[in-house]
């Protein structure tokens, strides 16, 4: 059964903004055969409300900031112009910026957890870090602060440390590297995990201990295998934790519980372990057309 939807209230003077009055009503409906595109448009819980034009090719990556106010998108690209990252304002859906840095498809985009930085990785083997600033007039200021060739092959994935401006990149060259943004002006490598047996296609970082800047990094591979690594990052200006940054494998998930093809994306239920909780949940989706949810006991 699907939920059939119809927009019953017309918009009046809202300038295209999403409002409670524009949310469609939903009534039950039953299909006896797989629905076609037109049926999906009218008979699903999330009908299309806006179509955004800008990219010249099919979309490849999409992300939203943590305030739910800004969306970043990229498409398949073979040129610098096509590899632009577009910024869209949620609600009005106006294009707020076009970020140029890469020359080939941007494979993943992620906002830092304070939404002040935007990280992108690409088939051109480079990552880019942009500073994002919201002005009092509602405009978006952005500036490229770092671009670097980080791997020998395509970079498929990236993930921010929930506790700061450190991030991880994973590549077809079977490596994962940890980087730190310093003073919002430069980036340096602080760790490199031992080489993996397969291309790294997905990463997701969750915070465990804010004071110690410690968390888990889930690493998904082209083989379908998922590993969990413990990451502790020492900041040079933090005298309370003088130990060097470290990375240690915690567990390699049972292959029979993992995907049988490449892991495409992973996400933790929360970006930080809840206090007094001994369990967390990790979701993954793969090229085998399955979604899996793992319970991780801490």
Secondary structure in CASP SS format (residue, H / E / C, confidence):
PFRMAT SS
TARGET T0000
AUTHOR 0000-0000-0000
METHOD secondary structure of the structure
MODEL  1
X C 1.00
X E 1.00
X E 1.00
X E 1.00
X E 1.00
X E 1.00
X C 1.00
X C 1.00
X C 1.00
X C 1.00
X C 1.00
X C 1.00
X C 1.00
X C 1.00
X C 1.00
X C 1.00
X C 1.00
X C 1.00
X C 1.00
X H 1.00
X H 1.00
X H 1.00
X C 1.00
X C 1.00
X E 1.00
X E 1.00
X E 1.00
X E 1.00
X E 1.00
X C 1.00
X C 1.00
X C 1.00
X C 1.00
X C 1.00
X C 1.00
X C 1.00
X H 1.00
X H 1.00
X H 1.00
X H 1.00
X H 1.00
X H 1.00
X C 1.00
X C 1.00
X C 1.00
X C 1.00
X C 1.00
X C 1.00
X C 1.00
X C 1.00
X C 1.00
X C 1.00
X C 1.00
X C 1.00
X C 1.00
X C 1.00
X C 1.00
X C 1.00
X E 1.00
X E 1.00
X E 1.00
X E 1.00
X E 1.00
X E 1.00
X C 1.00
X C 1.00
X C 1.00
X C 1.00
X C 1.00
X E 1.00
X E 1.00
X E 1.00
X E 1.00
X E 1.00
X E 1.00
X C 1.00
X C 1.00
X C 1.00
X C 1.00
X C 1.00
X C 1.00
X C 1.00
X C 1.00
X C 1.00
X E 1.00
X E 1.00
X E 1.00
X E 1.00
X E 1.00
X C 1.00
X C 1.00
X C 1.00
X C 1.00
X C 1.00
X E 1.00
X E 1.00
X E 1.00
X E 1.00
X E 1.00
X C 1.00
X C 1.00
X C 1.00
X C 1.00
X C 1.00
X C 1.00
X E 1.00
X E 1.00
X E 1.00
X E 1.00
X E 1.00
X E 1.00
X C 1.00
X C 1.00
X C 1.00
X C 1.00
X C 1.00
X E 1.00
X E 1.00
X E 1.00
X E 1.00
X E 1.00
X E 1.00
X C 1.00
X C 1.00
X C 1.00
X E 1.00
X E 1.00
X E 1.00
X E 1.00
X E 1.00
X E 1.00
X E 1.00
X E 1.00
X E 1.00
X C 1.00
X C 1.00
X C 1.00
X C 1.00
X C 1.00
X E 1.00
X E 1.00
X E 1.00
X E 1.00
X E 1.00
X E 1.00
X E 1.00
X E 1.00
X E 1.00
X E 1.00
X C 1.00
X C 1.00
X C 1.00
X C 1.00
X C 1.00
X E 1.00
X E 1.00
X E 1.00
X E 1.00
X E 1.00
X E 1.00
X C 1.00
X C 1.00
X C 1.00
X C 1.00
X C 1.00
X E 1.00
X E 1.00
X E 1.00
X E 1.00
X E 1.00
X E 1.00
X C 1.00
X C 1.00
X C 1.00
X C 1.00
X E 1.00
X E 1.00
X E 1.00
X E 1.00
X E 1.00
X E 1.00
X E 1.00
X C 1.00
X C 1.00
X C 1.00
X E 1.00
X E 1.00
X E 1.00
X E 1.00
X E 1.00
X E 1.00
X E 1.00
X C 1.00
X C 1.00
X C 1.00
X C 1.00
X C 1.00
X C 1.00
X C 1.00
X E 1.00
X E 1.00
X E 1.00
X E 1.00
X E 1.00
X E 1.00
X E 1.00
X E 1.00
X E 1.00
X E 1.00
X C 1.00
X C 1.00
X C 1.00
X C 1.00
X E 1.00
X E 1.00
X E 1.00
X E 1.00
X E 1.00
X E 1.00
X E 1.00
X E 1.00
X C 1.00
X C 1.00
X C 1.00
X C 1.00
X E 1.00
X E 1.00
X E 1.00
X E 1.00
X E 1.00
X E 1.00
X E 1.00
X C 1.00
X C 1.00
X C 1.00
X C 1.00
X C 1.00
X C 1.00
X C 1.00
X C 1.00
X C 1.00
X C 1.00
X C 1.00
X C 1.00
X C 1.00
X E 1.00
X E 1.00
X E 1.00
X E 1.00
X E 1.00
X E 1.00
X E 1.00
X C 1.00
X C 1.00
X H 1.00
X H 1.00
X H 1.00
X C 1.00
X C 1.00
X C 1.00
X C 1.00
X C 1.00
X E 1.00
X E 1.00
X E 1.00
X E 1.00
X E 1.00
X E 1.00
X C 1.00
X C 1.00
X C 1.00
X E 1.00
X C 1.00
X C 1.00
X C 1.00
X C 1.00
X C 1.00
X C 1.00
X E 1.00
X E 1.00
X E 1.00
X E 1.00
X E 1.00
X E 1.00
X E 1.00
X E 1.00
X C 1.00
X C 1.00
X C 1.00
X C 1.00
X E 1.00
X E 1.00
X E 1.00
X E 1.00
X E 1.00
X E 1.00
X E 1.00
X C 1.00
END
